[in-house]
């Protein structure tokens, strides 16, 4: 059975890019007679906006979305993440890292997603003084290509050793890293299909590698084109993307449907009817592969 999900972070309110992802993931799930789950990815309390999680759910309801089951909150799933890390420790796949970011980045090369960790703490003899210091935990990555076929982008591949380096699963400040949490959650919730933005495409090989290490299934992935401003910047709270206006629900939904190449929706009385129409006319292969410039 198809099980999809929409997993916003409460670091800000939903905006037009969020709505694109919500509509596409919802339509794909319902078009396959599948379930659509909602997960609040509240892993980083210092970056969260007070009240954003509740506002996200109210906004989804106002736009006509109906999800299956209870909303999951990552902040309530730390035991799952600890169990997952313990499994990787038992398999000898992770190690403590005492490097400060400033120290290791000074001599690091740039890769696919920022600096590539140089593996200093992989060797216990090379680890810096650990007195009174809490380590981060990194997973050792292989020198081989991780590839997959994306439902929108097509073939995508990375050599994790060259492009990413050993990446963090648990931060030194005690917060869980996104890569571990999302893999643990997707496996625990039985997610079979993931429809999300292309900003997360670069993370997917890391997640596939973790899935392989844990012996859990790899979902089917489809990465949506990003909505950008005229400067080519992804719409986000950092680029001052306005929150969705609940007084313009139909207009905003029609705008998103146009971006997804579903431009001819009929006049309706409720947002839910537009979503139902999108489900009935859904075609993943019509979605553009590259970013879309918006006003």
C-alpha positions in Angstrom: 0.0 0.0 0.0 1.1 3.5 -0.8 2.0 5.6 2.3 3.1 9.2 1.7 3.8 12.1 4.0 4.1 15.9 4.3 6.8 16.9 6.8 7.1 20.6 7.4 9.4 22.2 9.9 7.9 24.7 12.4 10.8 27.2 11.8 8.2 29.4 10.0 4.7 29.5 8.6 3.6 27.7 5.4 4.3 29.7 2.2 3.8 29.1 -1.5 6.6 26.5 -1.7 5.2 24.6 1.2 1.8 24.6 -0.5 3.3 23.2 -3.7 4.8 20.3 -1.7 1.6 19.7 0.2 -0.5 19.6 -2.9 1.8 17.3 -4.9 2.4 14.8 -2.1 -1.3 14.8 -1.3 -2.4 14.3 -4.9 0.1 11.6 -5.5 -0.9 9.7 -2.4 -4.6 10.0 -3.1 -4.3 9.2 -6.8 -2.7 5.9 -5.7 -5.5 5.3 -3.2 -2.9 5.7 -0.5 -2.5 7.2 2.9 -1.1 10.7 3.4 0.5 11.4 6.8 1.6 14.7 8.4 4.8 14.9 10.5 6.0 18.0 12.2 9.8 18.0 12.0 10.5 19.9 15.2 14.1 18.7 15.8 15.7 22.1 16.4 14.0 24.1 19.1 16.3 27.1 19.0 15.2 27.7 15.4 11.5 27.1 15.8 8.8 29.9 15.7 6.5 29.8 18.7 3.1 28.6 17.6 4.2 27.7 14.1 3.3 23.9 14.5 -0.3 24.6 15.4 -0.6 27.3 12.7 0.7 24.8 10.1 -2.0 22.3 10.9 -4.7 25.0 11.0 -3.6 26.2 7.5 -3.6 22.7 6.1 -7.1 22.2 7.3 -8.2 25.6 5.9 -6.9 24.6 2.5 -8.9 21.4 2.6 -6.2 18.8 3.4 -7.3 15.7 5.3 -4.5 13.5 6.7 -4.6 9.9 7.9 -4.0 9.1 11.6 -2.5 11.3 14.2 0.1 14.0 13.5 3.6 12.8 14.4 6.0 15.2 16.2 9.7 14.4 16.0 10.2 16.1 19.4 8.3 13.1 20.9 10.3 10.4 19.1 13.7 10.7 20.6 13.6 7.1 22.0 13.2 5.9 18.4 16.3 7.9 17.3 18.4 6.7 20.3 17.4 3.1 19.4 18.4 3.7 15.8 21.8 5.2 16.8 22.4 2.3 19.2 21.8 -0.2 16.4 24.4 1.6 14.3 26.9 1.7 17.2 26.4 -2.1 17.7 27.2 -2.6 14.1 30.4 -0.6 14.4 29.3 2.0 11.8 29.5 5.2 13.8 32.1 6.9 15.9 32.4 9.9 18.3 33.7 13.1 16.9 35.3 15.8 19.1 36.3 18.2 16.3 35.1 21.7 16.5 33.5 22.9 13.3 36.1 25.7 13.0 39.0 23.3 13.2 37.9 20.7 10.7 36.4 23.1 8.2 39.7 25.1 8.0 41.3 22.5 5.8 38.2 20.9 4.3 37.2 20.8 0.7 33.8 21.8 -0.7 31.5 19.0 -1.7 27.9 18.5 -2.8 26.4 20.0 0.4 29.0 22.2 2.0 32.3 21.1 3.5 33.4 17.5 3.3 34.5 16.1 6.7 38.1 14.9 6.6 37.6 11.9 8.8 40.0 13.0 11.5 38.1 11.4 14.4 37.5 8.2 12.5 41.0 7.2 13.8 41.0 7.1 17.7 44.7 8.1 17.7 44.0 11.3 15.8 41.1 12.5 18.0 41.7 15.8 19.8 41.6 16.2 23.6 38.3 14.8 24.8 38.4 15.9 28.4 35.0 17.3 29.5 33.7 17.5 26.0 30.5 15.9 24.6 31.1 14.4 21.1 28.9 14.4 18.1 28.3 11.0 16.5 29.2 10.5 12.8 28.6 7.6 10.5 31.5 6.3 8.4 30.5 6.4 4.7 31.8 4.2 1.9 33.9 5.1 -1.0 31.3 4.1 -3.5 28.4 5.6 -5.5 24.9 5.7 -4.1 22.4 6.2 -6.9 18.7 6.1 -7.4 16.0 7.0 -10.0 14.0 10.0 -9.0 10.4 10.2 -10.2 10.9 13.8 -11.5 14.6 14.5 -11.8 15.6 11.0 -13.1 19.0 9.5 -12.3 20.9 11.0 -9.4 24.1 9.8 -7.8 26.8 10.7 -5.2 30.0 9.2 -3.9 29.4 9.9 -0.2 33.1 9.7 0.7 34.1 12.3 -2.0 30.9 14.5 -2.0 29.7 14.5 1.6 32.1 12.8 4.1 31.2 11.1 7.3 28.1 12.9 8.4 26.6 13.7 11.8 23.7 11.7 13.3 23.7 13.3 16.8 25.0 16.8 17.3 27.4 17.7 20.1 24.7 20.0 21.6 22.4 16.9 22.0 20.0 17.6 19.1 19.3 14.8 16.7 20.4 15.4 13.1 17.8 15.5 10.4 19.3 12.7 8.4 19.0 10.1 11.1 15.6 11.3 12.3 13.9 11.3 8.9 15.2 7.8 8.1 14.1 6.4 11.4 10.6 8.1 11.1 10.1 7.0 7.5 10.9 3.4 8.4 8.8 3.4 11.5 5.8 4.9 9.7 6.1 2.6 6.8 6.6 5.4 4.2 6.7 4.0 0.7 6.8 7.2 -1.4 8.3 10.6 -0.7 7.4 13.7 -2.7 9.4 16.8 -1.6 11.4 19.7 -2.8 14.6 19.5 -4.8 16.5 21.3 -2.0 16.5 17.8 -0.3 17.7 15.9 -3.4 21.3 16.3 -2.2 20.3 14.6 1.1 18.8 11.5 -0.4 21.9 9.4 -1.0 22.8 9.8 2.7 19.3 8.6 3.6 19.5 5.7 1.3 22.9 4.7 2.8 21.4 4.8 6.3 18.4 2.7 5.1 20.9 0.2 3.8 22.8 0.1 7.1 19.6 -0.4 9.0 18.2 -3.0 6.7 14.9 -1.0 6.0 13.2 -0.4 2.7 14.1 2.6 0.5 11.0 4.6 -0.5 10.3 5.8 -4.0 11.5 9.5 -4.3 10.2 12.3 -6.4 11.8 15.8 -5.9 9.7 18.8 -6.9 11.0 21.9 -8.7 11.8 24.7 -6.4 9.8 28.0 -6.5 12.3 30.8 -6.7 12.2 34.6 -6.7 13.5 36.7 -9.5 17.1 36.4 -8.1 16.9 32.6 -8.3 16.6 32.2 -4.5 14.3 29.5 -3.2 11.2 30.9 -1.5 11.7 30.4 2.3 11.5 32.5 5.4 15.1 33.5 4.8 14.1 35.0 1.5 11.0 36.7 3.0 8.4 34.3 1.5 5.0 35.6 2.7 2.9 33.3 4.8 -0.1 31.8 3.0 -3.1 34.2 3.0 -6.2 32.3 4.1 -8.3 34.9 2.3 -6.9 33.7 -1.0 -7.1 30.0 -0.6 -8.6 29.3 -4.1 -6.2 31.7 -5.9 -3.2 30.1 -4.2 -4.3 26.6 -4.9 -4.9 27.5 -8.6 -1.5 29.1 -8.7 0.2 25.9 -7.4 -1.8 23.7 -9.7 -0.5 25.8 -12.7 3.1 25.2 -11.5 2.3 21.4 -11.5 0.9 21.7 -15.1 -2.7 21.3 -13.9 -4.0 24.7 -15.1 -7.6 24.1 -16.1 -9.4 23.4 -12.8 -13.1 24.3 -12.9 -14.8 26.8 -10.7 -15.5 25.4 -7.3 -17.0 26.4 -3.9 -14.5 24.8 -1.6 -10.7 24.3 -1.5 -11.3 20.6 -1.0 -12.9 20.4 -4.4 -9.8 21.8 -6.1 -7.7 19.1 -4.3 -10.2 16.4 -5.4 -9.9 17.7 -9.0 -6.0 17.6 -8.7 -6.2 14.0 -7.5 -8.4 13.0 -10.4 -6.1 14.6 -13.0 -2.8 13.9 -11.4 0.2 13.1 -13.7 3.6 13.1 -12.1 5.3 13.0 -15.5 3.9 16.5 -16.3 5.8 18.2 -13.5 8.6 20.4 -14.6 12.1 19.2 -13.7 13.7 22.6 -13.1 13.0 25.5 -10.8 10.1 27.9 -11.4 10.5 31.6 -11.1 7.5 33.2 -9.4 6.5 36.7 -8.3 
